Amino acid sequence: MKQRLKDIPRFMKLRIITILLLTGFSTLIFVELSGSLTAGRLHPIDPKVMGFVQTYSSPFLDSIMIFITTLGSKGVIGLLLVACISLILLKQRNYWGTLISFLTVAGGGILNLLLKGLFERERPEINRIIDADGFSFPSGHSMGSIIFYGFLGYLVFRSEWKIHSKFGWITLLSMVIFLVGISRVYLGVHYPSDVLAGFSAGFIWLILCISILELIYWAKRARKFERRLEDENKGYGQETLK
């Protein structure tokens, strides 16, 4: 076991440690937020953030936030997912990547519905700019955004693009995720704690799905390496017989 740990590259160890820390931190955030909810009280950040965000309300900003929030809707994410899956299939013939990307987004949606049904938090009623139905905790738009756009960021990170292109796209996707969350609070359909809980739960689910895909890739590389060793050994054995 110690030898196997030594064989893991240093950068890979740092990546694993970072992922574990972020996942643990996200879990603590979700537990903290859900604890306030089950205790029947608003989290202290809710009134403060809602008051701050809604002080900037204006008709012009209303229209911008309504557009931004559609980027986290089921319809838009569904259409973008179909486009993403099509590109993965047509360009890369990556069947495992296609399957996991679909299961990541679809499974995240199901998980969000289960969590909403578990906590049954009603939406805020003050300063609501748009209509929304269903329960509030955790935010479906926030959770769906970090899962889908986060998975796109993972695909960009694994791509062979140049560093500055990767940085640009990952920065853009991160901004979309953040702004979708802000838009839900600004439009009055979610408490800030709903948004943070959506981000936390979505991140945990995203990391789980990406880890499964990475394990699949690792297993495929390992089998390919073993087959190559077997072929080399057979070739060496035949030369020895000659």
LINSUL-V508780 format. One record per helix or strand. SS is the DSSP state (h for helix, s for strand). FROM is the first residue (numbers start at 1). TO is the last residue. Records with the same first field share a line. If there is no record, write none. Layout:
BEGIN
SS=FROM-TO ; FROM-TO
END
This chain:
BEGIN
h=2-7 ; 10-38 ; 44-54 ; 59-70 ; 74-92 ; 95-119 ; 140-158 ; 163-186 ; 192-241
END
